Amino acid sequence: TDRRLVRVSFIDITQRKRAEQELNRYVQTTTTLYELSQQIRTSLDLNQVYQDFHHAVGKLMACEVFLIALLDEKQQDIEDVYLWDAGERFPNARQPAGEGLAGSIIISGEPLRVNDWNETNARQTGSSLFGHVEKDTRSVMAVPLFRSNGQCFGMVSPQSYEPNAYTAEHEQLLLALASQLSKSIENAQLFSETQRSN
């Protein structure tokens, strides 16, 4: 009976530890979502919004590589407005509309999650490398950004050097965060347009 009591106690402790870990993860997620909404809701500085967004996503999932790309309808191209790799921000880059990972996501309006990225995925999306290209990106997640009128105007993509870095839960979190980012970008763009017209 002593062995059975020890085993039952061990199972109880293990279940309690799992419940504590789940609760801690929930608190971290909820806190990060709240803090992000407070930070970016009122900011009109897009670079600060991008940095705050990247920092928030980094608290919730792997993102050694991170990019935000926006469709420039006037220029008919896509601007990578935020490029991050291995602790370093890279200069903005442009590509023709409809090309690359961003073009693929903007056209489809659908999220993408690949946990073992390879050459086939790169060819299918027309993706190109940036940053520290000596390391291979293994996990890629990308979600679309939508305007309030439902038009897809961009993409955000955390990426990892490790395989199997993202789950369906990560995808849902990123979609929720992307909705907040979309509103902030749209507000900042409207403010900028208003300032230019005055």
Phi, psi and omega in degrees: 000330178296321179296318180296320179295318178296317180295316178297319178296319179297316179297317180298316179295317179298315179296320179294319178297318177298317179297320177296317179297318178296318178295317178298319178295319178297316179297316179300314180296311181297317179298315180297316178299316180295312181299318179297315181298324178291320184289314189265347182298321185255353182282136176250002177268103186299322179299321178293320177300314180298316180296315179298320180296313179302314180299317180295315179298321179297336176285339188252341183198167179294136174202064175296329174243137184210134176216149174234127181232140181233141176283127174258099186294327180292316180276349184055045174215178180246131177253125172281099187276344180212113180237124183226133176212126174049049174083012184223135176271138181252157180297151176303152179223158179236151177213155179301145178302140178090355181254157176074182179301315181299315179299320179298316181290318181296318179294314184282328185068017183243148175288160178225134176222116180233121184262005172210070184300137179216185183299325179298315178298318180298317179294317182298325181262352183068030184285149174233162183269153170218169175076220183276087188285356178286344176258141179268130172286130183253324180241133181227131171230138180216136178230150181282157172249132182242139172287168180297338178274003177093358180282132177282125184231008181181187183207148171234139185216106167278146181219155183227151174281351181260142175287158175057039183278341188237145179242174175299327177295319176300318181298316179295320176298315181295322177298319178294316179295320181297327177297318177294318179298316180303314180298318180294317179297314181299316179298315180295320179294318178297318179298316180298317178297320179296318179298319180293325183282345180272000000 
